[in-house]
């Protein structure tokens, strides 16, 4: 008589393995989808933060006191850095458009030191069109703020040789130019 490998195995063990698999597999799927959702959310948040950071830096490119060009530059940097479709990260919808504020944009440099240009924006991240929506069915709200400081060479008034810099005529009494 020949012996077969696994012949001594009871039929109950096959059923036990199937039941264990039925219990463990859904838990594993939940864990994997949860991790994937977390990674995609962090990726979208990082992309949004990067867009606002670059917009804050771009607002400093035009000369001091040129709010129209500064606005055009930071809007361009923000819109061309951010992928509004979100790709595989979900759908990122900007709910509050980017806005940058600061004395530098108006042409003022406080005498107390450099004043930061602060840019803020808000967006909603929705996974509704991705497989991650099985577990991430809510909207993630993102609010980002970024600051950029003007470079030192842009914080003073150019002056003719032999003269001292004068503050901007339209600047308030508390603000003035830093001597070059």
Buried (B, 14 or more C-beta within 10 A) or exposed (E): EEEEEEEEEEEEEEEEEEEEEEEEEEEEEEEEBBEBBEEBBEBBBEBBBBBBBBBBBBBBBBEBBBBEBBBBBBBEBBBEBBEEEBBEBBBBEBEEEBEBEBBBBBBBBBEEEBBBBBBBBBBBBBBEEBEBBEBBEEBBEBEBEBBBBBEEEBBBBEEEEEEEBEBBEEBEEEBBBBEE
